[in-house]
Amino acid sequence: MSKLDNEIKYLKGVGDFRAKLLNKLGIYCIGDLLEYFPRGYINRKSSHKISELEVGKHCAVVGKISAIDKRVLSRGKNQLNVYISDGEDYLLCTWFRNFKYLENIISEGKNLWVSGIVKEFYGELQLVHPEIEVLDETSDTEDFWHNRSVLPIYPLTDKITMKQMRTMIYNAFAKYHDAIEETLPDYILEKYNFAPRKIALQKIHFSINPDDVPKYKFRFAFEELFYTQLMLARVKKKHQQTKSGFQFQLKRTYTTRLKESLPFQMTKAQKRVIKEIVQDMNSTGQMNRLLQGDVGSGKTIVTLFALLLAVENGFQAALMAPTELLAEQHFLGIKSFLSNQPELKIALLKGGVYKGKKAVKEQIKSGEIDIVIGTHALIQKDIEFAKLGIVAIDEQHRFGVEQRARLAGNSHPDLLYLSATPIPRSLAMTVYGDLDVSVIDELPPGRKPIQTIWKSSKKKPEIYAAIQRQLEAGRQVYIVCPLIEESEKIDLLDAETLYKKISTEIFPQFKSELLHGKMKTAEKDKIMQRFKDGDTKILVSTTVIEVGIDVPNATVMMIEHAERFGLSQLHQLRGRVGRGSEKSYCYLIGYQPISSEGRERLSTMQATNDGFAIAEKDLEIRGPGDFFGTAQSGMPNFKHANIVRDQGLLKQARILAFEIVQKDRDFSLPENKILYKRYAQQYKWREKLFEY
């Protein structure tokens, strides 16, 4: 074990109390602290003169506190004004909240560094809630940081000051610098002109030339991406070498009958993807493929073709969905597609206790059932398949890698992962880098783009008028709310309240119904069926209709409080309409105040119907950690890399990693000795998460 793995509490100046605070920042050991990088730097010698500041521009100013003025405003609120001078002019710094800590560290005569956007207040230049640093906190000339021209600025947590953080960083380097080992081989350092690890760390924390720091940080971003890609390359190679699957033959019985019975022509993209899947299933290896397709692109038929290919070879097939609603919709849809093949036995397996479940489990075990569609119930310990040949996992990002592995079991069936949420290429290369990828990038002919309109809640009468015209033309409408019932804590419109208003005041002449997730399955089924049959004209619902319902006659989607939804969810909801030949509309209703991120999301939805463009934007706004729960995927959290910003770097890291693993999977060559050690310490345990 390296000295850098020592618990952080044992470092001079830390102890148990501060260790718990550092844990909140992801710092548990000495190594974590050394890789806790500054978010910026203060240059004492390089700052703006107050006389040169421009309103609306960002500035950094060093000056001496000339006056402090604390005021009590109305309703018990306080205001703190601090005037600083650079010897020629004055700058007003103002805080309206959270400034109690400042009162303990500032006083007249002290030197401050302040940074923020310049504003003007009654003719005075002003910074509101600026970043601040007291530059002469100590007269201790032995303090390393005393009078240094450049100071690092670290992200902090409550009860840890900047001075304390800098002291801890210095103490860690002073004691443990000799324990810092190189983690990249010489040939990689030379290839990319990277500085050695120890030097790079020292430059990042102690540099007096902040402009040089990005090139040192670049090395650590590359390293994170590179080792992750090494793991994915190893997993994929091991899988190809050791996991033999079933070799299916295209017998053209059930598959051909399906193709001939379809009431539409498949797109070129669907045919291409089916060909890719058939090639996988014809091979002796286990298929391990991700199928991506935008909302309405026709993934269901492609998936059903793969399931039938296994069935016509004497195997069983399973399709797992994350919710009962989606599983039920798949069951009904697949039964409909196979209505001309009554000899095929299809079953639905749900969670909980219900009549007939025991019989279904026995028929699965005996092999009597050909295709099983279900939820998490499929991975319960008491479910046994007679001869499982393929598993398709819908909305697969909602399942963790361990759940997927459990369903695959020991028989190694072919695996097809489905995603209706288009996955940005950069994320696919990291989270799903061990999979082969097929993309249905073409919508069925006749599909018209959905016109998306973002309106303020004050303009709802205009929207209702447009909806009425659609209803009078015989079309149907979805209206989505974020909540089921009114909440005292959250001031949002709820579905129950809106349903009453829609059904009694706005559109009393058209039949409306309410749908939400707390209803019993049988009740939801009946409501959905009535809407599908056209008996119900308006369906007021929560996001329970995000997936699963296909109603070609529905041409309007109205989403209340659209500013509260993520881009991917808005795109999924919009995809419920536009499934027929008529022009469709999506109305996004925003309620003030709307954040800048909220406005960006709504503008993006209005600008494009391209699911992949929306996914890229969603990743950019939300970040990789939050993008449909990647935390459960087995991927490490990146501290230094950003897969949006570093897409070019990711591609380089991936190419290099796969080349190395192709030649030397176990890192046994002398030049890869460093890779072996680092990988064994940090990454090898993660491989077990990919045992499918």
C-alpha positions in Angstrom: 0.0 0.0 0.0 1.3 3.4 -0.9 1.8 6.2 1.7 -0.5 8.3 -0.4 -3.3 5.9 0.7 -2.9 7.0 4.3 -6.1 8.4 5.8 -6.3 12.2 5.5 -7.0 12.6 9.2 -3.4 11.7 10.0 -2.0 14.6 8.1 -0.6 17.5 10.2 -3.3 20.1 10.7 -6.3 17.8 9.8 -7.5 15.5 12.6 -10.9 13.8 12.9 -13.1 16.9 12.6 -11.5 18.4 9.5 -11.2 14.9 7.9 -15.0 14.6 7.9 -15.3 18.0 6.3 -12.7 17.0 3.7 -14.6 13.8 3.0 -17.5 16.0 1.8 -15.1 17.3 -0.9 -14.2 13.7 -1.9 -10.9 13.8 0.0 -10.3 10.6 2.0 -6.6 10.0 1.7 -3.3 11.9 1.0 -3.5 11.1 -2.7 -7.0 12.6 -3.0 -5.7 15.9 -1.4 -2.8 16.1 -3.8 -5.2 15.7 -6.7 -7.6 18.3 -5.3 -6.9 21.0 -7.9 -7.3 24.8 -7.6 -10.3 26.3 -9.5 -8.3 29.5 -10.1 -5.4 31.7 -9.0 -4.9 35.1 -7.5 -2.0 37.1 -9.0 -1.1 39.8 -6.4 1.0 41.6 -9.0 -1.6 41.4 -11.9 -4.9 43.0 -11.2 -7.1 45.7 -12.7 -6.8 49.3 -11.8 -10.1 50.6 -10.5 -10.1 53.5 -12.9 -9.9 51.1 -15.8 -12.9 48.9 -14.8 -15.8 48.6 -17.3 -19.5 48.0 -16.3 -20.6 44.5 -17.3 -17.0 43.1 -17.5 -15.4 40.6 -15.2 -12.5 42.0 -13.0 -10.0 41.2 -10.4 -8.8 44.0 -8.0 -6.3 44.1 -5.2 -6.9 47.0 -2.8 -6.9 48.1 0.9 -10.1 48.3 2.9 -10.8 51.9 3.6 -14.3 51.7 5.1 -16.8 49.0 6.3 -20.5 49.9 6.6 -23.1 47.4 7.9 -26.7 48.4 7.5 -30.0 46.9 8.8 -32.6 46.9 6.0 -36.4 46.4 6.2 -37.8 43.0 7.4 -34.7 42.2 9.4 -32.4 41.9 6.4 -28.8 43.2 6.6 -26.4 44.6 4.0 -22.6 44.8 4.2 -20.7 47.4 2.2 -16.9 47.3 2.0 -14.9 50.1 0.2 -11.5 49.2 -1.1 -8.9 51.5 -2.6 -6.0 50.8 -5.0 -4.4 54.1 -3.9 -6.1 56.2 -6.6 -9.8 55.2 -6.7 -12.5 53.4 -4.7 -14.6 50.3 -5.4 -17.8 49.3 -3.5 -18.2 45.6 -2.6 -21.7 44.7 -1.4 -23.2 41.6 0.3 -26.9 41.1 1.0 -26.7 37.6 2.6 -24.2 35.0 4.0 -21.6 37.5 5.1 -21.3 36.7 8.8 -18.0 34.9 8.2 -16.6 38.0 6.5 -17.1 40.2 9.6 -14.6 37.9 11.5 -11.8 38.2 8.9 -11.9 41.7 7.5 -11.1 45.1 9.1 -10.0 48.5 7.9 -6.4 48.5 6.6 -6.4 44.9 5.4 -5.5 44.1 1.8 -8.2 42.3 -0.2 -8.4 40.5 -3.6 -11.9 40.7 -5.0 -13.3 39.4 -8.2 -16.7 39.6 -10.0 -18.8 41.4 -12.6 -18.6 45.2 -12.4 -22.0 47.0 -11.9 -22.9 50.6 -11.4 -24.9 51.9 -8.4 -25.8 55.6 -8.2 -22.6 56.5 -10.1 -20.3 54.2 -8.1 -18.6 51.1 -9.4 -19.8 48.1 -7.5 -19.2 44.3 -7.1 -22.2 42.4 -5.6 -21.2 39.2 -3.7 -17.7 39.1 -5.2 -15.2 36.3 -4.6 -12.9 37.6 -1.9 -9.5 36.8 -0.4 -7.7 38.4 2.5 -4.1 38.7 1.4 -2.4 39.5 4.7 -4.0 37.1 7.2 -0.8 36.4 8.9 2.5 38.1 9.7 4.2 34.7 10.0 7.0 35.1 7.5 7.8 31.4 7.8 4.4 30.6 6.3 5.1 29.3 2.8 2.2 31.2 1.3 3.2 34.5 2.9 3.9 37.1 0.3 3.8 34.6 -2.6 2.9 36.5 -5.8 0.4 33.8 -6.9 -2.1 32.0 -4.6 -4.2 29.0 -5.6 -8.0 29.3 -5.0 -9.6 25.9 -3.9 -13.3 24.9 -3.8 -14.2 24.8 -0.1 -16.8 23.4 2.2 -18.2 25.1 5.3 -15.8 25.5 8.3 -12.6 25.1 6.2 -10.9 28.3 5.2 -8.7 29.0 2.2 -5.7 29.5 4.5 -6.3 26.1 6.1 -6.7 24.3 2.7 -3.5 25.9 1.4 -1.7 24.8 4.6 -2.9 21.2 4.3 -1.9 21.1 0.6 1.6 22.4 1.5 2.0 19.9 4.5 1.0 17.0 2.2 3.7 17.9 -0.3 6.3 18.6 2.3 5.8 15.1 3.9 4.8 12.9 1.0 6.4 14.3 -2.2 8.8 11.3 -2.3 5.9 8.9 -2.4 4.5 10.3 -5.6 5.0 7.7 -8.2 4.7 7.9 -12.0 1.5 6.4 -13.4 2.1 6.7 -17.1 4.8 4.8 -19.0 7.7 6.8 -20.6 6.4 6.1 -24.2 3.1 7.8 -23.3 4.8 10.8 -21.6 7.0 11.2 -24.7 4.1 10.7 -27.2 2.0 13.5 -25.6 4.9 15.6 -24.2 3.4 15.2 -20.7 5.4 16.4 -17.6 6.2 13.7 -15.0 3.4 13.2 -12.4 5.3 14.8 -9.5 6.3 17.9 -11.4 2.8 18.3 -12.9 1.2 18.2 -9.4 3.7 20.7 -8.0 3.1 23.1 -10.9 -0.7 22.9 -10.5 -0.6 23.8 -6.8 2.4 26.1 -6.6 2.9 27.6 -10.0 3.8 31.3 -10.3 2.7 31.2 -14.0 -1.0 30.3 -13.9 -1.1 30.4 -17.8 1.0 27.3 -17.9 -1.2 25.3 -15.6 -3.7 24.0 -18.2 -1.1 21.9 -19.9 -0.3 20.1 -16.6 -4.0 19.6 -15.8 -4.4 18.2 -19.4 -2.2 15.2 -18.4 -4.5 14.2 -15.5 -7.6 14.5 -17.7 -6.0 12.2 -20.2 -4.9 9.8 -17.5 -8.5 9.3 -16.2 -9.9 8.8 -19.7 -7.1 6.5 -20.7 -7.3 4.1 -17.7 -11.1 3.9 -18.1 -10.7 3.0 -21.7 -8.1 0.4 -20.7 -10.7 -1.2 -18.5 -13.3 -1.2 -21.3 -10.8 -2.6 -23.8 -9.9 -5.4 -21.4 -13.5 -6.2 -20.6 -14.4 -6.3 -24.3 -11.4 -8.5 -25.2 -12.0 -10.9 -22.4 -15.7 -11.1 -23.3 -14.8 -11.9 -26.9 -12.2 -14.6 -25.9 -14.1 -16.3 -23.1 -17.9 -15.8 -23.5 -19.2 -18.1 -26.2 -22.8 -17.6 -27.0 -25.3 -19.5 -29.0 -24.9 -19.7 -32.8 -28.3 -19.1 -34.3 -29.3 -19.7 -37.9 -31.7 -17.5 -39.8 -34.4 -20.1 -40.4 -36.9 -17.6 -41.9 -39.9 -19.1 -40.2 -41.2 -16.7 -37.5 -38.9 -13.9 -38.6 -40.1 -14.0 -42.2 -43.8 -14.3 -41.2 -43.3 -11.1 -39.1 -41.7 -9.3 -42.0 -44.5 -10.3 -44.4 -47.3 -9.3 -42.0 -46.1 -5.8 -41.3 -48.5 -3.1 -42.5 -45.6 -0.8 -43.4 -42.2 -0.9 -45.0 -39.1 -1.0 -42.7 -36.7 1.9 -43.1 -33.2 1.4 -44.5 -31.8 2.1 -41.0 -34.0 -0.7 -39.5 -32.9 -3.2 -42.2 -29.2 -2.2 -41.6 -29.5 -2.7 -37.9 -31.3 -6.0 -38.2 -28.4 -7.2 -40.5 -25.9 -6.2 -37.8 -27.9 -8.1 -35.1 -28.3 -11.2 -37.3 -24.5 -11.3 -38.0 -23.9 -11.1 -34.2 -26.4 -13.9 -33.5 -25.0 -16.1 -36.3 -21.6 -16.0 -34.7 -20.4 -18.2 -31.9 -19.7 -15.3 -29.6 -22.2 -13.7 -27.2 -23.9 -10.7 -28.7 -23.4 -7.6 -26.6 -25.0 -4.8 -28.5 -26.5 -1.4 -27.7 -29.4 -0.4 -30.0 -30.0 3.4 -30.1 -32.9 5.0 -31.7 -34.8 8.2 -31.3 -38.4 8.2 -30.2 -40.6 6.6 -32.8 -37.7 5.3 -34.9 -38.9 1.7 -34.8 -36.8 -0.1 -32.2 -39.6 -2.5 -31.2 -39.8 -4.2 -34.6 -36.0 -4.6 -34.8 -36.0 -6.1 -31.2 -38.9 -8.4 -32.0 -37.0 -9.7 -35.1 -34.0 -10.6 -32.8 -36.3 -12.3 -30.3 -38.0 -14.4 -33.0 -34.6 -15.4 -34.4 -33.8 -17.0 -31.1 -37.3 -18.6 -30.8 -37.1 -20.1 -34.3 -33.9 -21.9 -33.1 -35.7 -23.5 -30.2 -34.7 -21.0 -27.5 -36.7 -18.7 -25.3 -36.4 -14.9 -25.4 -36.9 -12.2 -22.7 -37.5 -8.5 -22.8 -37.0 -6.5 -19.6 -38.5 -3.0 -19.1 -38.0 -0.7 -16.1 -41.7 -0.1 -15.3 -44.8 -2.2 -15.3 -46.5 0.3 -17.6 -43.8 -0.1 -20.3 -43.7 -3.9 -19.9 -47.4 -4.0 -20.4 -47.2 -1.8 -23.5 -44.5 -4.0 -24.9 -46.6 -7.1 -24.2 -49.7 -5.7 -25.9 -47.7 -4.4 -28.8 -45.8 -7.6 -29.4 -49.0 -9.7 -29.1 -50.6 -7.5 -31.8 -47.6 -7.9 -34.2 -47.7 -11.7 -33.7 -51.4 -12.1 -33.9 -51.0 -14.1 -37.1 -48.7 -16.6 -35.3 -50.9 -18.0 -32.5 -48.6 -21.0 -31.9 -46.1 -18.6 -30.2 -46.7 -18.3 -26.5 -46.0 -14.9 -25.0 -46.2 -14.1 -21.3 -46.1 -11.0 -19.1 -44.3 -11.3 -15.8 -44.7 -8.5 -13.2 -43.7 -7.9 -9.6 -45.9 -8.5 -6.6 -48.5 -11.2 -6.1 -51.3 -11.8 -8.5 -53.5 -14.6 -9.9 -51.7 -16.7 -12.5 -48.1 -15.6 -11.7 -47.2 -19.0 -10.3 -48.4 -20.7 -13.5 -46.4 -18.3 -15.7 -43.2 -19.0 -13.7 -43.8 -22.8 -14.1 -44.3 -22.4 -17.9 -41.1 -20.3 -18.2 -39.2 -23.1 -16.4 -40.7 -25.8 -18.5 -40.0 -23.9 -21.8 -43.6 -23.7 -22.7 -43.4 -19.9 -23.0 -41.4 -18.6 -26.0 -41.2 -14.9 -25.2 -41.3 -13.4 -21.7 -41.8 -9.7 -21.2 -41.4 -8.3 -17.7 -39.9 -5.9 -15.2 -37.3 -6.5 -12.5 -39.4 -9.6 -11.7 -37.4 -11.4 -14.4 -34.2 -11.3 -12.3 -35.8 -12.7 -9.1 -34.0 -15.8 -7.8 -37.1 -18.1 -8.3 -37.3 -17.4 -12.1 -35.7 -20.2 -14.1 -35.6 -20.4 -17.9 -35.5 -23.7 -19.7 -33.3 -22.4 -22.5 -32.8 -18.6 -22.6 -31.2 -17.5 -25.9 -31.5 -13.7 -25.9 -32.3 -10.9 -23.5 -33.4 -7.4 -24.6 -33.2 -4.7 -22.0 -35.3 -1.6 -22.8 -34.5 1.8 -21.4 -31.3 0.0 -20.3 -29.8 3.1 -18.6 -32.3 2.6 -15.8 -30.6 -0.7 -14.9 -27.2 -1.0 -13.2 -24.6 -3.3 -14.6 -25.1 -5.8 -11.7 -28.8 -6.1 -12.6 -28.0 -6.8 -16.2 -25.5 -9.4 -15.2 -28.1 -11.1 -13.0 -30.5 -11.5 -15.9 -27.8 -12.9 -18.2 -27.1 -15.6 -15.5 -24.6 -18.4 -16.3 -26.0 -19.3 -19.7 -24.6 -16.3 -21.6 -27.6 -15.5 -23.8 -27.2 -12.8 -26.5 -27.7 -9.3 -25.0 -29.4 -6.4 -26.7 -29.6 -3.1 -24.8 -32.2 -0.6 -26.0 -32.2 3.1 -25.5 -34.8 5.6 -26.7 -32.7 8.3 -25.2 -30.1 9.1 -27.8 -26.7 8.8 -26.2 -24.0 11.3 -27.0 -21.1 9.7 -28.7 -18.7 10.8 -25.9 -20.9 9.2 -23.3 -21.3 6.1 -25.3 -17.5 5.7 -25.5 -17.2 5.9 -21.7 -20.3 4.4 -20.2 -20.9 1.8 -23.0 -17.5 1.5 -24.4 -17.4 -2.3 -24.1 -20.5 -2.7 -26.3 -21.0 -2.8 -30.0 -23.4 0.0 -31.1 -26.2 0.1 -33.6 -28.1 3.3 -34.4 -31.5 3.7 -36.1 -30.9 7.2 -37.4 -33.9 7.4 -39.7 -37.6 8.0 -38.9 -40.3 6.0 -40.7 -41.6 7.7 -43.9 -44.5 10.1 -43.5 -43.5 11.3 -40.1 -43.7 15.0 -39.9 -41.5 17.1 -37.6 -43.3 18.1 -34.4 -43.7 21.9 -34.2 -42.5 22.9 -30.7 -43.7 26.2 -29.2 -42.5 27.7 -25.9 -45.0 30.1 -24.2 -45.3 31.9 -20.9 -48.0 30.7 -18.6 -49.7 34.0 -19.2 -50.3 33.0 -22.8 -52.2 29.8 -22.0 -55.5 31.1 -23.5 -53.7 31.2 -26.9 -52.6 27.6 -26.5 -56.1 26.5 -25.4 -57.5 28.1 -28.6 -55.0 26.2 -30.7 -55.8 23.0 -28.9 -59.5 23.5 -29.4 -59.0 23.7 -33.1 -57.2 20.3 -33.0 -60.0 18.7 -30.9 -62.7 20.0 -33.2 -60.8 18.4 -36.1 -61.1 15.1 -34.3 -57.5 14.9 -32.9 -56.5 14.0 -29.3 -54.4 15.8 -26.7 -51.9 15.0 -23.9 -51.5 17.5 -21.0 -48.7 16.7 -18.7 -48.1 18.0 -15.1 -45.1 17.4 -12.9 -47.2 16.6 -9.8 -50.2 14.3 -9.0 -51.7 16.4 -6.2 -51.1 19.8 -4.6 -48.2 20.2 -2.3 -47.9 22.9 0.4 -44.2 23.0 0.0 -44.0 23.3 -3.8 -45.9 25.9 -5.7 -46.6 23.9 -8.9 -49.7 23.2 -10.8 -50.8 19.6 -10.1 -52.5 17.1 -12.4 -55.6 16.7 -10.2 -56.3 20.5 -10.1 -55.6 20.9 -13.8 -57.8 17.9 -14.7 -60.8 19.5 -12.8 -60.2 22.8 -14.6 -59.8 21.2 -18.1 -62.8 18.9 -17.7 -65.2 21.5 -16.2 -64.1 24.9 -17.4 -61.7 24.8 -20.4 -63.0 21.9 -22.5 -66.2 20.6 -20.9 -67.5 19.5 -24.3 -64.6 16.9 -24.8 -64.2 13.8 -22.7 -61.1 14.1 -20.4 -59.5 11.6 -18.1 -56.7 11.7 -15.4 -53.8 9.3 -15.4 -51.0 9.0 -12.8 -48.6 6.4 -11.4 -50.4 5.9 -8.1 -53.4 4.3 -9.8 -53.8 0.5 -9.9 -52.5 -1.2 -13.0 -56.0 -2.3 -14.1 -57.3 1.2 -13.9 -54.4 2.7 -15.8 -54.8 0.0 -18.5 -58.5 0.9 -19.0 -57.8 4.7 -19.1 -55.0 4.2 -21.6 -57.1 1.9 -23.8 -60.0 4.4 -23.9 -57.6 7.0 -25.0 -56.1 4.7 -27.6 -59.5 3.8 -28.9 -60.4 7.5 -29.2 -63.2 7.5 -26.6 -61.1 9.9 -24.4 -60.1 13.1 -26.2 -57.8 14.7 -23.6 -55.5 12.8 -21.3 -54.3 14.8 -18.3 -51.3 12.9 -16.9 -48.1 13.0 -14.9 -44.9 11.9 -16.6 -46.2 8.3 -16.4 -46.9 8.6 -20.1 -43.2 9.4 -20.9 -42.9 5.9 -22.4 -45.2 3.3 -23.6 -48.3 4.8 -25.3 -48.6 4.9 -29.1 -51.7 6.8 -30.2 -51.3 8.0 -33.9 -54.4 10.3 -33.5 -52.8 12.3 -30.7 -51.4 15.5 -32.3 -50.9 17.8 -29.3 -48.6 17.5 -26.2 -48.9 20.4 -23.7 -46.3 20.3 -20.9 -47.0 22.4 -17.8 -44.0 23.8 -15.9 -41.8 22.7 -18.8 -38.9 24.7 -17.2 -38.8 22.0 -14.4 -38.1 19.1 -16.8 -34.7 17.9 -18.2 -34.1 18.0 -21.9 -34.2 14.2 -22.4 -37.5 13.9 -20.5 -39.0 16.8 -22.6 -37.9 15.0 -25.7 -39.4 11.7 -24.6 -42.7 13.4 -23.8 -42.8 15.2 -27.1 -42.2 11.8 -28.8 -45.7 10.7 -27.7 -47.2 12.7 -30.5 -46.2 12.9 -34.2 -46.8 9.2 -34.6 -49.5 9.5 -37.3 -49.6 11.3 -40.6 -51.1 14.6 -39.3 -49.0 17.6 -38.2 -48.3 17.6 -34.5 -47.6 20.2 -31.9 -45.7 20.4 -28.6 -46.5 23.4 -26.3 -44.0 24.1 -23.5 -45.6 26.2 -20.8 -43.0 28.0 -18.7 -43.6 29.7 -15.3 -41.5 32.5 -14.0 -38.9 32.7 -12.6 -37.1 30.6 -15.2 -33.4 30.0 -14.7 -30.8 30.6 -17.5 -30.4 26.8 -17.7 -34.2 26.4 -18.0 -34.3 29.0 -20.8 -31.5 27.2 -22.6 -33.4 23.9 -22.4 -36.7 25.3 -23.7 -34.9 27.2 -26.5 -33.1 23.9 -27.5 -36.4 22.1 -27.6 -37.9 24.8 -29.8 -35.0 24.8 -32.1 -34.6 21.1 -33.0 -36.3 17.7 -33.2 -33.0 15.9 -33.5 -32.7 13.6 -30.4 -28.9 13.3 -30.7 -28.4 17.1 -30.8 -30.7 17.3 -27.8 -28.7 14.6 -26.0 -25.5 16.4 -26.6 -26.9 19.7 -25.2 -28.4 17.8 -22.2 -25.0 16.3 -21.5 -23.4 19.8 -21.8 -25.9 21.4 -19.4 -26.3 18.6 -16.8 -22.9 17.1 -17.0 -21.9 13.4 -17.3 -22.6 12.5 -13.7 -26.3 13.2 -13.9 -27.0 12.1 -17.4 -29.7 9.4 -16.8 -27.9 8.0 -13.8 -24.5 7.0 -15.0 -23.5 6.4 -11.4 -25.0 2.9 -11.5 -23.1 2.0 -14.7 -19.9 1.0 -13.1 -18.0 4.0 -14.4 -15.7 6.0 -12.1 -16.5 9.7 -11.5 -14.1 11.9 -13.3 -12.3 14.5 -11.2 -10.3 16.1 -13.9 -11.7 15.0 -17.3 -14.9 16.4 -18.8 -16.3 14.2 -21.6 -18.0 17.2 -23.2 -15.0 19.5 -23.2 -12.5 16.6 -23.7 -14.1 14.7 -26.6 -11.0 14.9 -28.7 -8.8 13.7 -25.8 -11.2 10.9 -25.2 -10.9 9.6 -28.7 -7.1 9.7 -28.5 -7.2 7.9 -25.1 -9.6 5.2 -26.5 -7.5 4.5 -29.6 -4.3 4.2 -27.6 -5.9 2.0 -24.9 -7.4 -0.4 -27.3 -4.1 -0.7 -29.2 -2.3 -1.5 -26.0 -4.8 -4.1 -24.8 -4.9 -5.8 -28.3 -1.1 -6.4 -28.0 -0.7 -6.8 -24.2 -4.0 -7.4 -22.4 -2.4 -8.3 -19.0 0.3 -5.5 -19.2 3.1 -8.1 -18.9 5.5 -6.4 -21.3 8.3 -4.5 -19.5 7.2 -1.1 -20.9 3.8 -1.6 -19.4 4.9 -2.4 -15.8 3.6 1.0 -14.6 0.2 0.3 -16.3 0.0 -3.0 -14.5 0.6 -1.5 -11.1 -1.7 1.4 -11.4 -4.5 -0.6 -13.0 -4.3 -3.3 -10.3 -4.6 -0.6 -7.6 -7.4 1.5 -9.1 -9.4 -0.2 -11.8 -9.2 -4.0 -11.8 -12.0 -4.5 -9.2 -14.4 -2.6 -11.5 -14.1 -5.3 -14.1 -16.2 -7.6 -12.0 -19.1 -5.3 -12.5 -19.1 -6.2 -16.2 -19.4 -10.0 -15.8 -22.3 -10.6 -18.2 
